Amino acid sequence: MSAGGTAGTPITASEAITAEVASWPGVEVDDGERGELAFKLGPRELGHLHGDHAAHFSFPKSVWHELRAQGRIVHHPVFPEKAGPAARRIDNDDDVRDVIALLRLNYDRIVANRGAPAA
């Protein structure tokens, strides 16, 4: 991915995403049971990463349909016929930025529904 590590060392997609998302108030980063890296706000998961090449999310059906129509997500591989669970490949810096934006979409939705996290 892009330079940004120490002394110009490139950082990975997961490092770039984690650095940004972990800086949001109340977000915790947690290792999942299947090797994924999960981003949580309280008990709610914003989404998770599988290495540097795939991100998974869950969206309300109306949001999912809109994001899919925009080409920003595809069906989740475990739930190929279901609207809601979603996947996004991470191949370049534009994908990193959009994964962050998709995680932020879930973050903002949770905060709007449940209130801001306690400081």
Stockholm file with secondary structure:
# STOCKHOLM 1.0

chainA/1-119         MSAGGTAGTPITASEAITAEVASWPGVEVDDGERGELAFKLGPRELGHLHGDHAAHFSFPKSVWHELRAQGRIVHHPVFPEKAGPAARRIDNDDDVRDVIALLRLNYDRIVANRGAPAA
#=GR chainA/1-119 SS CCBCSGGGCBCCHHHHHHHHHTTSTTEEEEECTTSCEEEEETTEEEEEEETTTEEEEECCHHHHHHHHHTTSCEECTTSTTCSSEEEEECCSHHHHHHHHHHHHHHHHHHHHHHCCCCC
#=GC SS_cons         CCBCSGGGCBCCHHHHHHHHHTTSTTEEEEECTTSCEEEEETTEEEEEEETTTEEEEECCHHHHHHHHHTTSCEECTTSTTCSSEEEEECCSHHHHHHHHHHHHHHHHHHHHHHCCCCC
//
